[in-house]
Amino acid sequence: MFRVKDDRLKREVFGLTFDNPVGLAAGFDKDAKLFDELAAFGFGFIEIGTLTPVAQAGNPKPRLFRLPEDNSLINRMGFNNGGVEAAVKRLKNRKTKVIIGGNIGKNKVTPNDKASKDYEISFEALFDYVDYFVVNVSSPNTPGLRELQEKEPLTQLLLKLQELNTQKRQRKPLLLKIAPDLTNEQLDDIVDIVVDTKLDGLIATNTTIDRNGLKTTDNRLAAIGNGGLSGQAVKSRSTEVIKYLAEKSKHAFPIIGVGGIHSVEDAIEKLEAGASLVQIYTGFVYEGPSIVKKINQGIQKAYEDNRMS
Ligand SMILES: Cc1cc2nc3c(=O)[nH]c(=O)nc-3n(C[C@H](O)[C@H](O)[C@H](O)COP(=O)(O)O)c2cc1C
């Protein structure tokens, strides 16, 4: 019911063939429990995780809040997950052929100077069971995590994972997911790092810690507290980051665009900014599961109207 079959929706990106460009963003199926069922909603790909080596509870509840006036969410889940091995068990019984990405992070208790090991453990554990990898150093909800986005530690971490990757019979695409809160100078560093460490691409963006321009009152925001803001409120910043990265790198690598896609227009905005694929999370929550079909049908129509080629 939800699948849109059309060769014009197909995408060849980092060596994989996607049936359509609309994916489910990380954090919805953190534990790889629902990917078979979610595939039925017509996603071109599903990203599981963020997974950490050891199971952890995440932050105390409440930790997820709706901002209906802004069509947005604030979350401080804190990488709640059952650990990578439990997810691998379920992935072994995978029925769907949909492309699955493995998004990996570090445990809260792991200090940053030992973080690399956490990523290596999950990379090895998931290697045979996912189609591509995402290194998540951009969640605002694990203290200190985003410091790993700095040039030196990030380069070391990615070189280590690439070393493991190239030792395999056939390597897998390795991507980096970045925050929308990076400065242009930091984004310049990211472009250099992608090239230097031969990454396959970027995912832009994660949630933001910025609270500017919201309709939700300051009182309500204060009552909610810390967390990452997603949905329509992050849309324009996310598109800006994609555009900046695509132009700066002269389209040297693919970008998966994510942040505030609630309609086909929003998806096309990301594609026109330079994204090869898109992902949704908050739009799926607010608009419901038919959003995937609506976006794919909208892209189909954009081809028919010669708005896309
Ligand atoms: C409740 C919630 C949990 C999330 N968990 C993760 C996660 O574990 N790992 C990750 O990389 N991104 C996570 N994200 C970020 C999303 O994948 C996405 O990058 C972000 O929400 C922006 O897209 P959206 O506006 O379509 O939601 C989470 C988002 C939400 C709302």
PDBQT file of the ligand as one rigid body, heavy atoms in Angstrom, charges set to zero:
ROOT
HETATM    1  C1  LIG A 401      13.407  11.060  19.791  1.00  0.00    +0.000 C 
HETATM    2  C2  LIG A 401      14.605  11.186  18.890  1.00  0.00    +0.000 A 
HETATM    3  C3  LIG A 401      15.669  10.319  19.045  1.00  0.00    +0.000 A 
HETATM    4  C4  LIG A 401      16.783  10.418  18.217  1.00  0.00    +0.000 A 
HETATM    5  N1  LIG A 401      17.815   9.533  18.367  1.00  0.00    +0.000 NA
HETATM    6  C5  LIG A 401      18.884   9.588  17.539  1.00  0.00    +0.000 A 
HETATM    7  C6  LIG A 401      19.932   8.641  17.635  1.00  0.00    +0.000 A 
HETATM    8  O1  LIG A 401      19.916   7.738  18.460  1.00  0.00    +0.000 OA
HETATM    9  N2  LIG A 401      20.987   8.780  16.788  1.00  0.00    +0.000 N 
HETATM   10  C7  LIG A 401      21.053   9.752  15.827  1.00  0.00    +0.000 A 
HETATM   11  O2  LIG A 401      22.033   9.809  15.065  1.00  0.00    +0.000 OA
HETATM   12  N3  LIG A 401      20.053  10.658  15.696  1.00  0.00    +0.000 NA
HETATM   13  C8  LIG A 401      18.986  10.591  16.522  1.00  0.00    +0.000 A 
HETATM   14  N4  LIG A 401      17.957  11.488  16.373  1.00  0.00    +0.000 N 
HETATM   15  C9  LIG A 401      18.085  12.566  15.357  1.00  0.00    +0.000 C 
HETATM   16  C10 LIG A 401      17.368  12.227  14.055  1.00  0.00    +0.000 C 
HETATM   17  O3  LIG A 401      17.913  11.082  13.465  1.00  0.00    +0.000 OA
HETATM   18  C11 LIG A 401      17.462  13.423  13.065  1.00  0.00    +0.000 C 
HETATM   19  O4  LIG A 401      18.821  13.625  12.705  1.00  0.00    +0.000 OA
HETATM   20  C12 LIG A 401      16.906  14.718  13.640  1.00  0.00    +0.000 C 
HETATM   21  O5  LIG A 401      15.783  14.471  14.454  1.00  0.00    +0.000 OA
HETATM   22  C13 LIG A 401      16.515  15.728  12.544  1.00  0.00    +0.000 C 
HETATM   23  O6  LIG A 401      15.538  15.174  11.675  1.00  0.00    +0.000 OA
HETATM   24  P1  LIG A 401      13.941  15.415  11.842  1.00  0.00    +0.000 P 
HETATM   25  O7  LIG A 401      13.745  16.898  11.939  1.00  0.00    +0.000 OA
HETATM   26  O8  LIG A 401      13.332  14.791  10.621  1.00  0.00    +0.000 OA
HETATM   27  O9  LIG A 401      13.540  14.729  13.087  1.00  0.00    +0.000 OA
HETATM   28  C14 LIG A 401      16.833  11.415  17.198  1.00  0.00    +0.000 A 
HETATM   29  C15 LIG A 401      15.743  12.268  17.040  1.00  0.00    +0.000 A 
HETATM   30  C16 LIG A 401      14.631  12.182  17.859  1.00  0.00    +0.000 A 
HETATM   31  C17 LIG A 401      13.482  13.124  17.667  1.00  0.00    +0.000 C 
ENDROOT
TORSDOF 0
